[in-house]
């Protein structure tokens, strides 16, 4: 996550969800896949909405700029993995338990 008072940048995310409000298309992209939009690791997340467009809408002649962006931060990904591991460990214990 970003430090207090600093804007989060692309290098701090594991993936980015881009959803078009016009056509409903939704894609998850890794930060390295955003290079074609001129996005680098130091690009603030707030600047993405001005650079990324919906290619499906553009192909239909629409502007394709009505998008919403949601970032999955690297720390969140680690949290999800650890929770999944914890739940997996619990299931093993329950399966091995004997009934009275």
C-alpha positions as CSV (number, residue, x, y, z in Angstrom):
1,X,0.0,0.0,0.0
2,X,1.0,3.6,-0.4
3,X,2.5,5.5,2.4
4,X,0.3,8.1,4.2
5,X,0.2,11.2,2.1
6,X,1.5,9.5,-1.0
7,X,-0.5,8.4,-4.0
8,X,-0.5,4.7,-4.8
9,X,1.3,3.8,-8.0
10,X,1.0,0.9,-10.5
11,X,4.1,-0.8,-9.2
12,X,2.3,-1.4,-5.9
13,X,-0.5,-3.5,-7.4
14,X,-0.8,-7.2,-8.2
15,X,-3.5,-6.7,-10.8
16,X,-6.0,-4.1,-12.1
17,X,-9.6,-4.6,-13.0
18,X,-10.9,-2.4,-15.8
19,X,-14.7,-2.4,-16.4
20,X,-16.4,-0.5,-19.2
21,X,-19.7,1.1,-18.0
22,X,-21.0,1.2,-21.6
23,X,-20.6,-2.4,-22.7
24,X,-20.0,-4.2,-19.4
25,X,-16.7,-5.7,-20.5
26,X,-14.4,-6.5,-17.6
27,X,-10.8,-7.5,-17.7
28,X,-8.0,-8.1,-15.1
29,X,-4.6,-6.9,-16.2
30,X,-1.2,-7.2,-14.6
31,X,0.8,-4.0,-14.4
32,X,3.3,-5.1,-17.1
33,X,0.3,-5.5,-19.6
34,X,-0.4,-1.7,-19.3
35,X,2.8,-0.6,-21.2
36,X,0.9,-0.3,-24.4
37,X,-1.1,2.6,-22.8
38,X,2.1,4.4,-21.8
39,X,1.7,3.3,-18.2
40,X,4.9,2.6,-16.2
41,X,5.5,1.5,-12.6
42,X,5.6,5.0,-11.3
43,X,2.3,6.0,-12.9
44,X,-0.3,7.1,-10.2
45,X,-3.4,4.9,-10.2
46,X,-5.5,8.1,-10.5
47,X,-3.9,8.8,-13.9
48,X,-5.1,5.4,-15.4
49,X,-8.6,6.5,-16.1
50,X,-7.3,9.1,-18.6
51,X,-5.1,6.6,-20.4
52,X,-7.0,3.3,-20.6
53,X,-9.9,2.9,-23.0
54,X,-12.3,0.1,-23.9
55,X,-11.1,-1.5,-27.2
56,X,-14.5,-3.2,-27.8
57,X,-16.3,0.2,-27.6
58,X,-13.6,1.8,-29.8
59,X,-14.1,-0.9,-32.4
60,X,-17.8,0.0,-32.5
61,X,-17.1,3.7,-32.9
62,X,-17.9,4.6,-29.3
63,X,-15.6,6.7,-27.2
64,X,-14.8,3.8,-24.8
65,X,-13.8,6.2,-22.0
66,X,-16.5,5.4,-19.4
67,X,-14.4,2.9,-17.4
68,X,-13.9,2.1,-13.8
69,X,-10.7,0.9,-12.4
70,X,-10.1,-1.2,-9.3
71,X,-6.7,-2.2,-8.1
72,X,-5.8,-5.4,-6.2
73,X,-2.8,-4.5,-4.1
74,X,0.0,-7.0,-3.5
75,X,-0.7,-7.0,0.2
76,X,-4.3,-8.0,-0.4
77,X,-3.2,-10.9,-2.5
78,X,-0.9,-12.2,0.3
79,X,-3.8,-11.8,2.8
80,X,-6.1,-13.9,0.6
81,X,-3.5,-16.6,0.2
82,X,-2.8,-16.8,4.0
83,X,-6.6,-17.0,4.7
84,X,-7.0,-19.8,2.2
85,X,-4.1,-21.7,3.8
86,X,-5.6,-21.2,7.2
87,X,-9.0,-22.5,6.0
88,X,-7.3,-25.4,4.3
89,X,-5.5,-26.3,7.6
90,X,-8.8,-26.2,9.5
91,X,-10.4,-28.6,7.0
92,X,-7.6,-31.1,7.5
93,X,-8.1,-31.0,11.2
94,X,-11.9,-31.5,10.9
95,X,-11.5,-34.5,8.6
96,X,-9.1,-36.2,11.0
97,X,-11.3,-35.6,14.1
98,X,-13.2,-38.5,15.5
99,X,-16.8,-38.4,16.6
100,X,-17.7,-39.4,20.1
